[in-house]
Amino acid sequence: MNQTDVVVVGAGPVGLTLAMRLGLQGVRVLLLEANQTIEKDLRASTFHPPTLDLFDEQGITPQLIKAGLIAPTWQVRNHPSHDCAEFDLSILKSHTAHPYRLQCEQWRLSEFLKTYIENHLPSVNIRMGVSVEGFTQTTEGVSVQTRAHHGPDEVWSCQYLVGCDGAKSVVRKTLDLEFEGQTFPETTILVATDFPFQGHLPHLSFINYCWSPEGTFSLLRLKNLWRVSLYPSLNESIDEAVQEDSVRAKLRLIVPECQQAHIIQVRPYRIHQRVVKQYVLGRVILAGDAAHINSPSGGMGMNGGVHDAFNLADKLTRVLGGQSQALLNLYERQRRPIAIKHVIEQSAKNRARMQEKDRDKRLQTLQNLQAVSQDPERALQYLLETSMISGLRESITQV
C-alpha cells in the first residue's frame, strides 16, 4: 500500500494552497485532481487585500498582479443614470500591503501554485486525472481508494484526508454530512466579452454592481476582458437565457453597441448559500467550497477558502508534529463561524441589495452607501468588513 502524510482532494486554489503550505513544512502530500488539466472556465476573479497579503511570502502575489488588473475602487451604480456610490480602497493602506482588489482569473492562481509546488516542494506529489473512489478511516489513519484516467487504481494510506473538492465534494458526500442552507431561485448567466464598456459608460470602475430598469447586472473588468453577470428574463428558461441571441439582447440593454460584442464564454451559475455542520470528522477534514458555498456577490467564496487553507495548514502541520489533534477542532471553531458571519451573511446582504426592485428603496440604499463612502471612518469600517480583513482577524482570536 502507498503511504503519505496527507491526501488532499481537489487541485483548485484551496487544495493547491493547502498543499503548498504543508509542503513548505516538509509534510508529504498527495494532491489528487479528477480533471486532467486545470480548467480555465469562468469562476472567481476577485482577490481581496488579505488574500494578496497571504500569498506575498512565496512570490505568488507579484505573479497575480502581473497577470491581473489592480482595482483601486468599486461601485454600486444606477443604470442608465450612472449615479453611483464609489468606495476607495486606498483608505485600507495602514491595514494591508495591498489596499485594492485585484481582478484576475482564478485558474491563474491555480497554475502559479502548481508551478511553485512542482519547482520547489518535492514532498508534494500532484496527480492530475485521478479521482477518489472511496475512503475508510480508523483512529489511526485513512485508507483512500483512487482511480486514474490513465494508469492503475491505487490505495493510499495517510494520516489525514482533506476534501478541497468544491461544492459537489465527493469527500463531503461520502461522510454524509448535512450541507445546511438554501438555493436561491435566480440563476446568474456569466458572460465573458472583450467589448470595451469603459468607452461607453462614464466614470466606470473596474468593479461595478448595477441596478437597471430590467433588474440587475454586474460588470467586472479583467486585464483582457469584461466579465458580465446577467439574469434570465421573466419566464425565460436557463436554456433560452444562455443562447447567443438572448445574451446579446441583454447586453444591448446595457450598451446598444453591444450588439456586435465578441462573446468569449457563457456559463449559467446557480446561487447557493450553504455551510456544512462539521468541518472535521475524525481524520477527515473539509475546506473551501466543500465546507461552505455562498452567493458570488462581493467575491468572497474563493478568498474565504484560501483563508481556510492557510489556517488549516498551520494546525495540521502542528498535529503531524506531535501536538494535540484538538487543534483541528480549533480550525473548525475559527473558520466555520467566519464562513457564516463574514462570508455567507455578507454575500447574502450584497445579493439582497442588488436584487431589490423597488425604485425608491434602491435610491435610498444608494444614498446611504454614498453617505458611508464619503465618511472616512464609516467607509473604513465598511471596507474592513467587505474586504474580508475583519473576518480574517476575528477568526484567529477564537480559542
Secondary structure, DSSP 8 states (H G I E B T S, - for coil): -EE-SEEEE--SHHHHHHHHHHHTTT--EEEEESSSS---SS---EE-HHHHHHTTTTTHHHHHHHHSEEE-EEEEEETTT--EEEEEGGGGTTT-S--SEEE--HHHHHHHHHHHHHHH-TTEEEEETEEEEEEEE-SS-EEEEEEESSS--EEEEESEEEE---TT-HHHHHHT--EEEEEEEEEEEEEEE---GGGTSTT--SEEEEEETTEEEEEEE-SS-EEEEE---TT--HHHHTSHHHHHHHHHHH-GGGGG--EEEEEEEEEEEEEES-SEETTEEE-GGGTEE---TTS-HHHHHHHHHHHHHHHHHHHHTT--THHHHHHHHHHHHHIIIIIIHHHHHHHHHHH---HHHHHHHHHHHHHHHTSHHHHHHHHHHHTTHHHHHHHTT--
